[in-house]
Amino acid sequence: MTDYDVIVAGGGLTGTIVAQSIAHYSNQNLKILLIDRNAEIYPGRKSMSGWTCGDACSKEAVDFMTERIKVQWTRPEIEHDVKGVMAFSPDKETAIPFDGEGYMLNRQKLPEIQNERTKKMGVEFDFEINLTGLIYNEQQVVGVQGINNKTKQPYKKTAKIVVDATGVTSMLRNTLKNSTKVERRIDRRDLESTGRYIMYFEPGTRDLTEFDPDYCIIHLDQDIAPGGYGWVFPKGERKVNIGLGIEKTLLEKRNNRLGKKDNVQSLMEEYLHRNKAIKNAKLSQDIEDINNNSGIFQVSVRRQNDCLVSGGYMLVGDSAWMPKPIDAGGIGPALIAGAIIGSNIVQAIEQNDVSEKKLWQFNRDFIKEYGYKTAGLELFRRLIQTLTNEQISYGMKHFLGNLDVESISKGEHPDFSGLGKIGMIIRGILNKTVAEGLKYTSGQNRWLVEHYNNYPKDPSGFEEWKKSLHKTLDESYAKIDTFGK
């Protein structure tokens, strides 16, 4: 007999969506515990500096969640509506729209409201619990253990299933003992350091490439955000979430190239001060921003974990490295995965089978809805990271047709596979490197999408599937690195 049917470890946005999903699919008939390391007044806080995030989410992902688990977001958790995202080339001459309509969220109000909703659905909460590991019974996870930070006493709770939503550095995943399929550690190149401010400002020079109240703006620039991008996301006519993400090894190369010693903090300052549309910016002192107006955090930019389940254990959200590889957007995939997972969990518990084999379908369900495209986007990101500002500007100007833009707008890899020698000559032999790189990643993406759509139906086919995946990825990484030489 366990203490609970399901324990959701991690009380952030993903964790509350998961708990609501389980409650929805079970008609609130399961006993669910949600565990948060934070005090109840700061639910789901990522770190001492707050809920560091770009705060943006597509309407499509929110609608998916609402349709699946009947949870609706309104004001004040939605702070501002946007018509889409515009990505600008380094020279700002080309802009690509993607992601469509969306929302800017209030990341401090949202978890407060989420927690109230979740409690009304019958979910129990334990706050100020520092989880250190899982409890096992042979090959099954049967609970969690850690320390109660209020009492300083050991903490143990048991459940039929533990869902890990504890974040990118998850101790539960890092120390997992009952699976060789779930990857435990992330490669340094697949992490980006992100930092951002939430600010009020006075309008400066009107420039819709620098600030637009209707669009989230992304700036690709290897000097200001090496290996990542800068963002200017509107929270109102005079309020902004402004920040950037960088890849550390590429920052080191950029610093050597320019003879500088910048870090994320100094780059954020430079990025803010060079924006002519934003004048006299001050950190927001609004009550819902005061503990969240400045922060630096790490986010994954790779495909999701190759396997999301083991016996009695499931991974979701940042713990599973689900943020989109091309732009590090984590809220959308978390909503999709969280809305899906409840159905898998309820079926397993109703059939009294929480084995790896029974939980396996979650892998396939997530891949079908979202995960099929992430490996190809990972390659696309790595290609972009090898290019200079001049090459990125040239590529965006000369190689992106309407169909390619349409693919990017859906969050998918653009298709340059038909780009032959004539196309290269017509569009500019000067950047043969860019043309070849785009053509190569497109071809690899087609193979990867098909490979993910053939994800094994049960654990027995996994090793062969994974071996083939990693062979292709390793070859692709090596080839992509040659484009930057």
C-alpha positions in Angstrom: 0.0 0.0 0.0 1.5 3.4 -1.0 0.9 6.8 0.5 -0.3 8.1 -2.9 -1.3 6.9 -6.3 1.0 9.6 -8.0 3.7 11.9 -6.7 4.5 14.9 -8.9 8.0 16.0 -8.0 8.5 19.7 -8.8 5.8 22.4 -8.2 6.6 24.6 -11.2 4.4 25.3 -14.2 5.0 21.8 -15.6 4.3 20.1 -12.3 0.9 21.8 -11.8 -0.2 21.0 -15.4 0.8 17.4 -14.8 -1.2 17.2 -11.6 -4.2 18.8 -13.2 -4.0 16.4 -16.2 -4.0 13.4 -13.9 -6.9 14.8 -11.8 -8.8 15.5 -15.1 -8.3 12.1 -16.6 -9.1 10.2 -13.4 -12.2 12.3 -12.6 -10.3 13.3 -9.4 -10.4 9.7 -8.2 -6.7 9.3 -7.7 -4.7 10.4 -4.6 -2.1 12.9 -6.0 0.7 14.7 -4.1 2.6 17.6 -5.6 6.0 18.4 -3.9 7.7 21.8 -4.2 11.0 22.8 -2.8 9.8 26.4 -2.4 7.8 28.1 0.3 4.1 28.4 -0.4 4.4 32.1 -1.0 6.9 31.5 -3.9 5.3 28.5 -5.7 7.4 26.9 -8.4 10.2 29.4 -8.2 13.2 28.3 -10.3 15.9 30.0 -8.2 16.4 32.8 -5.7 16.2 35.3 -8.5 12.7 34.2 -9.4 10.9 32.6 -12.4 13.6 33.4 -14.9 12.0 33.0 -18.3 11.1 34.7 -21.6 7.5 34.4 -20.4 6.2 33.8 -23.9 3.9 31.0 -25.0 2.0 30.2 -28.2 -1.7 30.4 -28.3 -1.6 27.0 -30.0 0.0 25.3 -27.0 -2.4 26.9 -24.5 -5.4 25.9 -26.7 -4.0 22.3 -26.8 -3.9 22.2 -23.0 -7.3 23.7 -22.6 -8.9 21.2 -25.1 -7.2 18.2 -23.4 -7.6 18.9 -19.7 -10.2 21.7 -19.7 -8.0 24.3 -17.9 -8.4 27.9 -19.2 -5.9 30.7 -18.7 -7.2 34.3 -18.6 -6.1 37.5 -16.9 -4.0 38.1 -14.8 -1.9 35.0 -15.5 -1.9 36.2 -19.2 -0.3 39.7 -19.0 -0.2 40.7 -22.7 -1.3 39.3 -26.1 1.1 39.2 -29.0 0.5 38.5 -32.7 3.6 36.4 -33.2 7.4 36.2 -33.0 9.7 38.0 -35.5 13.3 36.8 -35.8 15.7 39.4 -37.3 18.9 38.7 -39.1 22.1 40.3 -37.6 21.9 43.2 -40.2 18.1 43.5 -39.5 17.3 43.5 -43.2 15.4 40.2 -43.0 12.7 39.1 -40.6 11.1 35.7 -40.3 7.7 35.3 -38.5 7.2 32.2 -36.4 4.9 30.7 -33.7 1.8 32.7 -34.6 -0.4 34.3 -32.0 0.7 34.0 -28.4 0.7 35.3 -24.9 3.1 37.0 -22.5 2.6 35.4 -19.1 2.9 36.8 -15.6 5.2 34.1 -14.2 4.6 35.1 -10.5 0.8 35.3 -10.7 0.5 32.2 -12.9 1.8 29.7 -10.3 -0.3 31.2 -7.6 -3.5 30.8 -9.7 -2.3 27.4 -10.9 -1.9 26.2 -7.3 -5.4 27.3 -6.3 -6.9 25.5 -9.3 -4.8 22.4 -8.6 -5.9 22.3 -5.0 -9.6 22.6 -6.0 -9.1 19.5 -8.1 -8.2 17.6 -5.0 -4.4 17.6 -5.3 -2.4 17.7 -2.0 0.8 19.9 -1.7 4.0 19.6 0.4 6.1 22.7 0.3 9.8 23.3 1.4 10.9 19.8 0.6 14.3 19.2 -0.8 14.2 16.0 -2.8 17.5 14.1 -3.0 16.6 10.8 -4.7 14.1 8.1 -5.5 13.0 5.0 -3.5 13.1 1.7 -5.2 11.7 -1.8 -4.9 13.9 -3.9 -7.1 13.4 -2.5 -10.6 10.5 -0.2 -9.7 10.5 3.4 -8.4 8.1 3.4 -5.5 8.6 6.9 -4.0 10.8 9.9 -3.2 13.1 10.9 -0.4 14.8 14.0 0.8 14.8 16.6 3.6 11.9 18.7 5.0 13.5 22.1 5.1 11.1 23.4 7.7 11.7 20.6 10.3 15.1 19.4 9.0 13.8 15.9 9.3 14.2 13.1 6.7 11.3 13.1 4.2 9.9 9.9 2.5 6.7 9.4 0.5 5.6 6.4 -1.6 3.5 6.2 -4.7 2.7 3.9 -7.7 4.2 6.5 -10.1 6.6 9.4 -9.6 6.6 12.1 -12.2 9.8 14.1 -12.3 9.2 17.8 -13.1 12.1 19.1 -10.9 13.9 20.9 -13.7 17.0 20.8 -16.0 19.4 19.8 -13.2 17.1 17.1 -11.8 18.7 15.1 -8.9 16.1 12.4 -9.5 17.1 11.8 -13.1 20.8 12.3 -12.4 20.8 9.5 -9.8 18.2 7.2 -11.6 19.1 3.5 -10.9 16.5 1.5 -12.7 17.1 2.4 -16.3 19.9 2.4 -18.8 17.6 4.0 -21.4 16.9 7.3 -19.7 19.9 9.7 -20.3 21.1 11.1 -17.0 23.5 13.9 -17.9 23.3 16.7 -20.5 26.2 17.7 -22.8 27.6 21.2 -22.0 27.0 22.3 -25.6 23.3 21.5 -25.2 22.9 24.1 -22.4 22.5 27.8 -22.8 22.8 30.5 -20.1 20.0 32.9 -20.3 19.4 36.1 -18.5 16.7 38.7 -18.6 15.2 41.8 -17.0 11.5 42.8 -16.6 11.4 46.6 -17.0 9.3 49.7 -17.5 10.8 52.3 -19.9 10.1 55.5 -21.8 9.7 55.3 -25.6 12.9 56.2 -27.4 13.4 56.3 -31.2 10.5 54.4 -32.8 12.0 51.3 -34.4 9.9 48.1 -34.8 13.1 46.0 -35.2 13.9 47.0 -31.6 10.6 47.1 -29.8 7.1 46.3 -31.0 4.1 46.1 -28.6 2.4 43.5 -30.9 5.3 41.1 -31.6 8.0 39.3 -29.7 11.3 40.2 -31.3 14.3 37.9 -31.6 17.8 39.2 -32.6 20.3 36.7 -34.1 23.7 38.1 -33.5 26.9 36.2 -32.8 28.6 39.2 -31.2 25.9 40.1 -28.7 24.5 36.6 -28.1 27.0 34.0 -29.3 25.3 30.6 -30.0 22.0 32.0 -28.9 19.9 35.1 -29.5 18.6 38.3 -27.8 15.0 38.9 -27.2 12.7 41.9 -26.7 9.3 40.6 -25.6 6.5 43.2 -24.9 4.5 43.1 -21.7 2.7 46.3 -22.6 3.3 49.5 -24.5 6.0 50.5 -22.0 6.9 47.2 -20.3 9.3 44.6 -21.6 11.0 41.3 -20.9 14.4 41.8 -22.4 17.2 39.3 -22.3 19.5 36.9 -24.1 20.8 33.4 -24.2 24.4 32.3 -25.0 26.3 29.0 -25.3 29.4 29.2 -23.1 32.0 27.6 -25.3 30.9 30.0 -28.1 31.1 33.0 -25.7 34.7 32.1 -25.0 35.5 32.0 -28.8 33.6 35.3 -29.3 35.6 36.9 -26.4 38.9 35.7 -27.9 37.9 37.0 -31.3 36.9 40.4 -30.1 39.5 40.7 -27.3 36.8 41.0 -24.6 35.9 39.4 -21.2 32.1 39.5 -21.3 29.8 37.3 -19.4 26.0 36.9 -19.5 25.4 39.9 -17.2 27.7 42.3 -19.1 26.1 41.2 -22.4 22.6 41.8 -21.1 23.7 45.3 -20.0 25.2 46.0 -23.5 22.1 44.6 -25.2 19.8 46.8 -23.2 21.8 50.0 -23.7 22.1 49.6 -27.4 18.3 49.4 -27.9 17.3 52.9 -29.1 13.6 52.2 -28.8 13.9 51.7 -25.0 14.9 54.8 -22.9 15.5 55.2 -19.1 14.6 51.5 -18.4 14.0 50.6 -14.8 13.4 47.2 -13.2 9.7 46.7 -12.6 8.7 47.3 -9.0 5.2 45.9 -9.5 4.3 43.6 -6.6 4.1 40.6 -8.9 7.5 41.4 -10.4 9.5 42.6 -7.4 11.0 39.1 -6.7 11.3 38.3 -10.4 12.6 41.3 -12.2 16.2 40.2 -12.9 17.8 36.7 -13.2 20.1 34.3 -14.9 19.2 30.7 -15.5 20.3 27.7 -17.6 18.0 26.0 -20.2 18.5 23.0 -22.4 18.5 23.4 -26.2 18.5 19.8 -27.5 16.0 17.1 -28.4 14.0 15.6 -25.4 15.5 12.8 -23.5 15.8 9.7 -25.7 13.6 7.8 -23.2 11.0 9.5 -20.9 10.0 6.5 -18.6 11.3 3.7 -16.5 9.4 1.4 -14.0 7.2 3.7 -11.9 9.0 6.9 -13.1 8.3 9.4 -15.8 10.1 12.6 -17.0 8.4 15.8 -18.2 9.2 19.4 -19.0 12.7 20.8 -18.3 13.7 17.6 -16.5 13.2 15.8 -19.8 15.0 18.6 -21.8 11.8 19.4 -23.6 12.4 23.1 -24.5 12.5 23.7 -28.2 16.1 23.4 -29.4 16.0 26.4 -31.8 14.7 29.0 -29.3 14.8 27.4 -25.8 11.0 27.9 -25.5 10.0 25.6 -22.7 6.4 26.5 -21.8 4.7 25.2 -25.0 6.3 21.7 -25.0 5.6 21.5 -21.2 1.9 22.2 -21.7 1.7 19.6 -24.5 3.5 16.9 -22.5 1.7 17.7 -19.3 -1.7 17.6 -21.0 -0.8 14.2 -22.5 0.8 12.5 -19.6 -2.3 12.3 -17.4 -4.0 9.9 -19.7 -1.0 7.5 -19.7 -0.8 7.6 -16.0 -4.5 6.9 -15.3 -4.5 4.0 -17.8 -1.5 2.4 -16.1 -2.9 2.7 -12.6 -6.4 1.5 -13.6 -4.7 -1.6 -15.1 -2.5 -2.0 -12.0 0.6 -2.0 -14.2 3.1 0.8 -13.8 6.1 -1.1 -15.4 8.4 0.5 -17.9 6.6 -1.4 -20.7 3.2 -0.1 -19.7 4.3 3.5 -19.3 6.2 3.3 -22.6 3.3 4.8 -24.7 4.1 8.2 -23.2 7.3 8.3 -25.3 5.3 7.7 -28.5 2.4 10.1 -27.6 4.8 13.0 -27.0 6.8 12.3 -30.1 3.6 12.2 -32.2 2.4 15.6 -30.9 5.8 17.4 -30.6 8.9 15.4 -30.2 9.3 14.2 -33.8 10.8 17.5 -34.9 13.2 18.3 -32.0 16.3 16.4 -33.2 16.2 18.1 -36.6 15.9 21.5 -34.9 18.9 20.6 -32.8 21.0 20.1 -35.9 19.6 23.4 -37.4 20.7 25.2 -34.2 24.2 23.7 -34.3 24.5 24.8 -37.9 23.5 28.4 -37.1 26.0 28.4 -34.3 28.8 27.7 -36.7 27.9 30.7 -39.0 29.2 34.2 -38.9 26.8 37.2 -38.7 27.4 37.9 -42.3 26.5 34.3 -43.3 23.4 34.3 -41.2 22.2 37.6 -42.7 23.0 36.3 -46.2 21.3 32.9 -45.6 18.1 34.6 -44.2 18.0 37.0 -47.2 18.8 34.6 -50.1 17.9 31.1 -49.1 14.6 31.4 -47.3 11.6 30.9 -49.6 7.9 31.1 -48.6 7.7 27.4 -47.8 10.8 27.6 -45.6 9.3 30.5 -43.7 6.1 28.5 -43.3 8.0 25.6 -41.8 9.8 27.8 -39.4 6.5 29.5 -38.4 5.3 26.0 -37.4 8.4 25.4 -35.3 9.8 22.9 -37.8 13.0 22.6 -39.8 12.9 24.5 -43.1 13.4 22.2 -46.2 16.4 23.1 -48.2 17.0 19.5 -49.5 16.2 20.5 -53.1 18.9 23.2 -53.1 21.1 22.0 -56.0 24.1 23.5 -57.7 22.0 25.7 -59.9 20.2 27.0 -56.8 23.6 27.7 -55.2 24.8 29.7 -58.2 21.5 31.6 -58.6 21.4 32.5 -54.9 25.0 33.3 -54.6 28.1 31.1 -54.9 29.8 33.5 -52.4 28.0 31.6 -49.6 28.4 28.0 -50.8 29.1 27.1 -47.2 25.6 28.3 -46.1 23.9 26.6 -49.0 25.6 23.3 -48.3 25.0 23.5 -44.6 21.3 24.2 -45.1 20.9 21.5 -47.7 22.7 19.0 -45.4 20.7 19.6 -42.3 17.5 19.4 -44.3 18.4 16.0 -45.6 19.3 14.8 -42.1 16.1 16.3 -40.7 14.0 14.2 -43.1 15.7 11.0 -41.8 15.3 12.1 -38.2 11.6 12.8 -38.5 11.0 9.4 -40.0 13.2 7.8 -37.4 11.3 9.4 -34.6 8.0 8.5 -36.2 9.3 4.9 -36.0 10.0 5.1 -32.3 9.8 1.5 -30.9 6.4 0.3 -29.7 7.9 -1.2 -26.6 11.3 -1.2 -24.7 12.7 -4.3 -26.6 13.3 -2.2 -29.7 14.9 0.7 -28.0 18.6 -0.1 -28.1 18.6 -0.7 -31.8 16.6 2.5 -32.4 19.0 4.5 -30.1 22.1 3.1 -31.7 20.9 4.2 -35.1 19.9 7.7 -33.8 23.2 8.4 -32.2 25.2 7.2 -35.2 23.4 9.7 -37.4 23.6 12.5 -34.8 27.3 12.0 -34.2 28.0 12.0 -38.0 25.8 15.1 -38.4 27.6 17.0 -35.6 31.0 16.2 -37.1 29.8 17.3 -40.6 28.2 20.5 -39.3 31.4 21.5 -37.5 33.2 21.4 -40.8 30.9 24.2 -42.2 32.2 26.6 -39.6 35.9 26.0 -40.5 
